[in-house]
Amino acid sequence: MTRLLRIDASARTSRSLTRALADNFTQIWRRRRPQDEIGLRDVGSNPPPIITEDWIAAAFAKGRSPDQEQLLALSDELIAEVASADIIVMATPMYNYGMPAALKAWFDQVVRVDKTFTFDLARGDAPLDPVFAGKTLTLLTSWGEFGFAPGELNEGRDSLTPHVRTASRYLGVEAFHHVGVEYQEFGDERFEASREAAFAALDPLVDTLVSALELRSDPRRSAA
Ligand SMILES: Cc1cc2nc3c(=O)[nH]c(=O)nc-3n(C[C@H](O)[C@H](O)[C@H](O)COP(=O)(O)O)c2cc1C
């Protein structure tokens, strides 16, 4: 059985495009692989707390007090969800050119020394090493503006996609896919076309992910 972890980061629970993309993705997945488990962590509706000085001290403490254990309890729970997931489906809007604060709070709770990465100066200038490996992340986004790709109008202004991509290395992510809607704030025919293309991309994306899974569980298929 494969485990998916869906993370919703939109503050909107109604009319959210990213939640609709994630709904669609999981429906397609369930049709293809009903045996798989799909967990949900809704940080948009229920944001994790921002980490504090006490939280950092607890995370780095060698022997922890009961209070420190308590302070890390949610972090432990969120990390366990990531640890058991093979595929992470992260649905997030762009807010102020980056990720919503709730999603950043989730990353800060999850990316933790000796839990999701180890730190060793014996590794020279690259002392951080992820603990988990082999996970796939599908990023489902929506933004009000458009044209964040190289050579386009808003080139260099997308701090959401590269940030998720970089930080997800410490979730054990080795394969990254992205489907996004643009032009939401314009509400014109470009938006309609972008939305249609994004939803249409989900079926082939699930196909790609399922094929990769099946190949991994039975490498003889690659000979076909
Ligand atoms: C607080 C806030 C900040 C936003 N900042 C940006 C932005 O910087 N760039 C952009 O292209 N769209 C921005 N948007 C538009 C959202 O990305 C867009 O509405 C998206 O569809 C929201 O996702 P949702 O439909 O899943 O809620 C912002 C929206 C909100 C509510």
The ligand as a Gaussian input file, in Angstrom:
#p B3LYP/6-31G(d) Opt

LIG

0 1
 C       -3.336000      37.443000       1.195000
 C       -3.180000      37.171000      -0.259000
 C       -1.991000      37.454000      -0.893000
 C       -1.822000      37.186000      -2.261000
 N       -0.628000      37.470000      -2.856000
 C       -0.457000      37.154000      -4.162000
 C        0.785000      37.407000      -4.806000
 O        1.736000      37.883000      -4.219000
 N        0.915000      37.085000      -6.111000
 C       -0.101000      36.511000      -6.817000
 O        0.080000      36.219000      -7.995000
 N       -1.297000      36.265000      -6.229000
 C       -1.491000      36.578000      -4.926000
 N       -2.686000      36.305000      -4.318000
 C       -3.752000      35.646000      -5.101000
 C       -3.856000      34.174000      -4.743000
 O       -2.649000      33.509000      -4.968000
 C       -4.982000      33.555000      -5.565000
 O       -6.178000      34.176000      -5.219000
 C       -5.118000      32.060000      -5.344000
 O       -6.113000      31.575000      -6.208000
 C       -5.476000      31.738000      -3.911000
 O       -5.543000      30.334000      -3.751000
 P       -6.910000      29.631000      -3.322000
 O       -7.876000      29.897000      -4.449000
 O       -6.584000      28.197000      -3.183000
 O       -7.358000      30.255000      -2.033000
 C       -2.886000      36.621000      -2.981000
 C       -4.102000      36.324000      -2.328000
 C       -4.242000      36.595000      -0.992000
 C       -5.564000      36.272000      -0.299000

